[in-house]
């Protein structure tokens, strides 16, 4: 998208993706593993804020970050921070 200055010269407008921050509390445990890791904290998702619309989406994003499968993540609590 372009807008024009008083002289008529085009000015480039760039759009940046918004990020959304979520407080998360989750457990990560690989299939068949005895031990698990518990995490609490803020996760920032780059892209559209609606990217993590439900618990499974949050689990999918967390799994990718930890190089695990979605089923290895059990989300205990999450909510978007404002």
N, C-alpha and C positions, 0 to 999 in steps of 0.2 A: 504494500500500500504506500502511496506517495502523498505528500501534502506539498503545497506550493508556498514559497515565501512571497513577499511583496514584489520582488523582481520577476517572479515567475519561474525561478530556478527550482528544480525538484529537490526535495529534502527527503532522504530515506528514513523511514521509521522502522525500527526493528522491534519485534515482539519476543519477549523472553517467556519461557515456560514458568509457570508458577510452581512453587513447591508447597507441600502440605506437611505439617508436623503432627505426629501421632505419639501419644504415650502408649507404650506396649509393655505387657508382662507376659512372657511366654516361656515354654520349655522346649528345648531342642534335644531330640534323642533319635539316633539312627536305629533303624529296624534291627532287632536282635541284640542291641547293646544293653548292658546292665546299668551303666551310668547315664546320667542326663545332665544337661546344663540349663540353669534357670537364668533368665535375663529380665531386667526391668530398665526402662529408659525411654528416651525420645528417639524416634526414627523419623528422618526427613525423606519424603518421597519427592523426587523431581518429576515434573510433568503435571498433568491435570490433577487438581485436588480430588476429583471423583475417582481417581485410579484405584483407590482402596475402599471400595464401597461396602465390603462385608469382611467378615472374619477370614474367609478362605482366600480373599485377595491379599490380605495382610500376611497370611501364612505363606502364600506363593512368593511374595516379595522377600520376606525374611528367609525363606528356604534358598532362594537364589543368592542372597547375600552371604549365607553360611555354607554354600555349596552342598546343600542337602535336598532331599525330596520334600515336596509339600506335606506329605503324610508324616514326616519326621518332626513337624512343628505343631505344637499344641498351644494355641493362643488362649491365655487365661483372661486377659483384659486388654482392651484397647479403646481409645477415643481420640478424636482429632482435637488438637490444641488450637486455640484461636489467637 
